[in-house]
């Protein structure tokens, strides 16, 4: 990790003018753009195309790629991508490759019609999800490696701001483009085609940023020494050189990151992983059906888009900023608890919404509250997961945490359509709110464990 510079020592709001913070704003946008295009926005498209709610729920399993990215994160962490890594560096090479695949796959989705080419449509959506998950692995590692510990809070905040703004663009923006270039009410494939082509063009923000930034300089001498010694030990025990090289790489790339985490946290490691796996459950399970609910309530694409653009953006920025301030003042675990409570409360608002009916003021309240709560919760959660990471294994360990974060919730989300078909929206919203109760219990258990040290910065010793 780079040594501290005078600019990085700047206190207060000026830290956000640091070029590294601005880099993470752009990369956060690139990271946040694809996810809704295979999740919430995709649900809106499918519902307009008269795909059943049950099928839409199962279709959300496309996003399970984000839950399994830990499986190939060691490859991204330690393996140089041919051609790309030699030209741009290990991190930037993987970043650029994944961004190109996302762009091409989004164009493939734009050229497919779910009413007539659902299988082809699904294949391109899967490609977007896997490439996007790979990009997340690299950008998360890049963020942790880019600057000193004192800059990590600013990098996380600007990354989150860019990420949430991209989600607004991929949500409200995509809906607006689909309405402008197609039909505001009713299904028009041409509108969605134009919207997804525009989203593919938006990914150029990430591509340009990747081409401009410098590859972070990381001292891997300690890990390389361990790998060399382990390889020599295997050769001494009779392994041939090829098998020894492969085994030594596997040991340092796959075994060591996980062993390091469990050694540092011991019996608390499982409690931490359980909290990570459940923290966003209320938000994610409900999120896949939010746009479907808006459609069934009779709102048009432009109505949802216009309110999301104004109030969603404002509340997202306010939530991210407020979350960073609150974490700094009250500590990570307390704001984690606050974020969990806000997620449950905003889900309960949807029950009230169902009784009010098609009302723009209520839509504004729900979207505003949802984005404010999500901003606060995500700021605290990113800080929490970053604090658990050893920079020597940044890509693999953070990928493990962020994968576990979405794996179980997205699996449950796949059954959301079936659940609504059987029990209705209100029981579904109440159920997703109650899912937040075990999260609060887990946070309380961690807070009561005096042996557990949760800091606001990543670990930097191998």
CORCORPE-V329428 format. One record per residue. RES is the residue in one letter. OMEGA is omega in radians with two decimals (NA if undefined). Layout:
res:RES omega:OMEGA
res:RES omega:OMEGA
This chain:
res:X omega:-3.08
res:X omega:3.03
res:X omega:-3.13
res:X omega:3.08
res:X omega:3.12
res:X omega:-3.14
res:X omega:-3.11
res:X omega:3.12
res:X omega:-3.12
res:X omega:-3.11
res:X omega:3.02
res:X omega:-3.02
res:X omega:-3.10
res:X omega:-3.13
res:X omega:-3.11
res:X omega:3.06
res:X omega:3.10
res:X omega:-3.13
res:X omega:-3.13
res:X omega:3.07
res:X omega:3.13
res:X omega:3.06
res:X omega:-3.11
res:X omega:3.03
res:X omega:-3.14
res:X omega:3.14
res:X omega:3.05
res:X omega:3.09
res:X omega:-3.14
res:X omega:-3.13
res:X omega:-3.06
res:X omega:-3.04
res:X omega:-2.99
res:X omega:-2.90
res:X omega:3.13
res:X omega:3.13
res:X omega:3.01
res:X omega:-3.10
res:X omega:-3.03
res:X omega:3.14
res:X omega:3.10
res:X omega:3.10
res:X omega:3.11
res:X omega:3.13
res:X omega:-3.10
res:X omega:-3.13
res:X omega:3.08
res:X omega:3.12
res:X omega:3.09
res:X omega:2.99
res:X omega:-3.05
res:X omega:3.12
res:X omega:3.10
res:X omega:3.12
res:X omega:3.11
res:X omega:3.11
res:X omega:3.12
res:X omega:3.13
res:X omega:3.14
res:X omega:3.10
res:X omega:3.01
res:X omega:-3.09
res:X omega:3.07
res:X omega:3.06
res:X omega:3.12
res:X omega:-3.13
res:X omega:-3.12
res:X omega:-3.06
res:X omega:3.07
res:X omega:-3.05
res:X omega:3.13
res:X omega:3.11
res:X omega:3.07
res:X omega:3.11
res:X omega:3.12
res:X omega:-3.07
res:X omega:-2.96
res:X omega:-3.06
res:X omega:3.09
res:X omega:-3.13
res:X omega:-3.12
res:X omega:3.12
res:X omega:-3.08
res:X omega:-3.11
res:X omega:3.12
res:X omega:-3.14
res:X omega:-2.99
res:X omega:-3.06
res:X omega:-3.04
res:X omega:-3.12
res:X omega:-3.08
res:X omega:3.12
res:X omega:3.10
res:X omega:-3.12
res:X omega:-3.11
res:X omega:3.12
res:X omega:-3.12
res:X omega:3.13
res:X omega:3.11
res:X omega:3.12
res:X omega:3.10
res:X omega:-3.12
res:X omega:-3.12
res:X omega:-3.12
res:X omega:3.06
res:X omega:3.07
res:X omega:3.08
res:X omega:3.08
res:X omega:-3.13
res:X omega:-3.10
res:X omega:-3.14
res:X omega:3.10
res:X omega:-3.08
res:X omega:3.11
res:X omega:-3.07
res:X omega:-3.07
res:X omega:-3.02
res:X omega:-3.14
res:X omega:3.10
res:X omega:3.11
res:X omega:-3.14
res:X omega:3.14
res:X omega:3.12
res:X omega:3.10
res:X omega:3.10
res:X omega:3.11
res:X omega:3.09
res:X omega:-3.08
res:X omega:-3.12
res:X omega:3.11
res:X omega:3.11
res:X omega:3.10
res:X omega:3.10
res:X omega:3.09
res:X omega:3.12
res:X omega:3.12
res:X omega:-3.06
res:X omega:-3.08
res:X omega:3.09
res:X omega:3.10
res:X omega:3.13
res:X omega:3.14
res:X omega:-3.11
res:X omega:-3.08
res:X omega:-2.97
res:X omega:-2.99
res:X omega:3.14
res:X omega:-3.09
res:X omega:-3.06
res:X omega:3.12
res:X omega:-3.00
res:X omega:3.14
res:X omega:3.13
res:X omega:3.12
res:X omega:3.11
res:X omega:-3.11
res:X omega:-3.12
res:X omega:3.04
res:X omega:-3.13
res:X omega:3.12
res:X omega:3.11
res:X omega:-3.13
res:X omega:-3.11
res:X omega:3.08
res:X omega:3.10
res:X omega:3.11
res:X omega:3.05
res:X omega:3.12
res:X omega:-3.13
res:X omega:3.09
res:X omega:-3.13
res:X omega:-3.11
res:X omega:-3.14
res:X omega:3.10
res:X omega:3.13
res:X omega:3.13
res:X omega:3.12
res:X omega:3.11
res:X omega:-3.10
res:X omega:-3.06
res:X omega:3.12
res:X omega:-3.14
res:X omega:-3.14
res:X omega:3.10
res:X omega:-3.06
res:X omega:-3.02
res:X omega:3.08
res:X omega:-3.09
res:X omega:-3.09
res:X omega:3.11
res:X omega:3.12
res:X omega:3.08
res:X omega:3.14
res:X omega:-3.11
res:X omega:-3.09
res:X omega:3.01
res:X omega:3.12
res:X omega:3.10
res:X omega:3.09
res:X omega:3.12
res:X omega:3.12
res:X omega:3.13
res:X omega:3.09
res:X omega:3.04
res:X omega:3.10
res:X omega:-3.14
res:X omega:-3.13
res:X omega:3.13
res:X omega:3.13
res:X omega:-3.14
res:X omega:-3.07
res:X omega:-3.00
res:X omega:3.09
res:X omega:3.06
res:X omega:3.12
res:X omega:3.13
res:X omega:-3.10
res:X omega:3.10
res:X omega:3.13
res:X omega:-3.05
res:X omega:-3.13
res:X omega:3.14
res:X omega:3.13
res:X omega:3.10
res:X omega:3.11
res:X omega:-3.13
res:X omega:3.14
res:X omega:-3.14
res:X omega:3.14
res:X omega:3.12
res:X omega:-3.14
res:X omega:3.11
res:X omega:3.12
res:X omega:3.11
res:X omega:3.11
res:X omega:-3.14
res:X omega:3.01
res:X omega:3.09
res:X omega:3.03
res:X omega:-3.00
res:X omega:-3.11
res:X omega:-3.14
res:X omega:3.12
res:X omega:3.10
res:X omega:-3.11
res:X omega:-3.13
res:X omega:3.14
res:X omega:3.08
res:X omega:-3.14
res:X omega:-3.12
res:X omega:-3.09
res:X omega:-3.08
res:X omega:-3.02
res:X omega:-3.04
res:X omega:-3.03
res:X omega:3.14
res:X omega:-3.13
res:X omega:3.11
res:X omega:3.12
res:X omega:-3.12
res:X omega:-3.10
res:X omega:3.07
res:X omega:-3.11
res:X omega:-3.03
res:X omega:3.03
res:X omega:-3.10
res:X omega:3.11
res:X omega:-3.09
res:X omega:-3.13
res:X omega:3.10
res:X omega:3.10
res:X omega:-3.13
res:X omega:3.10
res:X omega:3.10
res:X omega:3.14
res:X omega:-3.09
res:X omega:-3.07
res:X omega:-2.91
res:X omega:-3.05
res:X omega:-3.02
res:X omega:3.14
res:X omega:-3.08
res:X omega:-3.03
res:X omega:-3.11
res:X omega:3.11
res:X omega:-3.01
res:X omega:-3.09
res:X omega:-3.10
res:X omega:-3.11
res:X omega:-3.14
res:X omega:3.07
res:X omega:3.09
res:X omega:3.12
res:X omega:3.11
res:X omega:-3.12
res:X omega:3.08
res:X omega:3.06
res:X omega:3.12
res:X omega:3.10
res:X omega:3.11
res:X omega:-3.09
res:X omega:3.10
res:X omega:3.12
res:X omega:-3.10
res:X omega:-3.07
res:X omega:3.12
res:X omega:3.12
res:X omega:-3.12
res:X omega:-3.07
res:X omega:-3.04
res:X omega:3.11
res:X omega:3.13
res:X omega:-3.10
res:X omega:-3.11
res:X omega:3.08
res:X omega:3.13
res:X omega:3.13
res:X omega:-3.13
res:X omega:3.13
res:X omega:3.13
res:X omega:-3.14
res:X omega:3.12
res:X omega:3.11
res:X omega:3.13
res:X omega:-3.10
res:X omega:3.09
res:X omega:-3.13
res:X omega:-3.05
res:X omega:-3.00
res:X omega:3.14
res:X omega:-3.01
res:X omega:-3.02
res:X omega:3.13
res:X omega:-3.14
res:X omega:2.96
res:X omega:3.12
res:X omega:3.10
res:X omega:3.13
res:X omega:3.12
res:X omega:3.12
res:X omega:3.14
res:X omega:3.11
res:X omega:3.13
res:X omega:-3.10
res:X omega:-3.14
res:X omega:3.06
res:X omega:3.11
res:X omega:3.10
res:X omega:-3.13
res:X omega:3.08
res:X omega:3.08
res:X omega:-3.13
res:X omega:-3.09
res:X omega:3.11
res:X omega:3.12
res:X omega:3.12
res:X omega:-3.08
res:X omega:-3.06
res:X omega:-3.06
res:X omega:3.12
res:X omega:3.12
res:X omega:3.07
res:X omega:3.11
res:X omega:3.14
res:X omega:-3.09
res:X omega:-3.13
res:X omega:-3.14
res:X omega:-3.12
res:X omega:-3.12
res:X omega:-3.12
res:X omega:3.09
res:X omega:3.13
res:X omega:3.14
res:X omega:3.12
res:X omega:3.13
res:X omega:-3.10
res:X omega:-3.09
res:X omega:3.10
res:X omega:3.13
res:X omega:-3.06
res:X omega:3.08
res:X omega:3.10
res:X omega:-3.13
res:X omega:-3.10
res:X omega:3.11
res:X omega:-3.12
res:X omega:-3.12
res:X omega:-2.96
res:X omega:2.98
res:X omega:-3.05
res:X omega:3.10
res:X omega:-3.14
res:X omega:-2.94
res:X omega:-3.08
res:X omega:-3.07
res:X omega:-3.09
res:X omega:3.14
res:X omega:3.06
res:X omega:3.08
res:X omega:-3.10
res:X omega:-3.08
res:X omega:3.06
res:X omega:3.13
res:X omega:-3.13
res:X omega:-3.02
res:X omega:-3.00
res:X omega:-3.12
res:X omega:3.10
res:X omega:-3.12
res:X omega:3.05
res:X omega:3.10
res:X omega:-3.12
res:X omega:3.12
res:X omega:3.14
res:X omega:-3.06
res:X omega:3.13
res:X omega:3.11
res:X omega:-3.11
res:X omega:3.13
res:X omega:3.13
res:X omega:-3.10
res:X omega:-2.99
res:X omega:-3.13
res:X omega:-3.07
res:X omega:-3.01
res:X omega:3.08
res:X omega:3.10
res:X omega:-3.13
res:X omega:3.10
res:X omega:3.13
res:X omega:-3.14
res:X omega:3.08
res:X omega:-3.13
res:X omega:3.09
res:X omega:3.13
res:X omega:-3.09
res:X omega:3.10
res:X omega:3.11
res:X omega:3.13
res:X omega:3.11
res:X omega:3.13
res:X omega:3.10
res:X omega:3.11
res:X omega:3.12
res:X omega:3.11
res:X omega:-3.13
res:X omega:-3.13
res:X omega:-3.11
res:X omega:-3.08
res:X omega:-3.14
res:X omega:-3.09
res:X omega:-3.13
res:X omega:3.10
res:X omega:3.12
res:X omega:-3.12
res:X omega:-3.08
res:X omega:-3.13
res:X omega:3.05
res:X omega:-3.03
res:X omega:3.11
res:X omega:3.10
res:X omega:NA
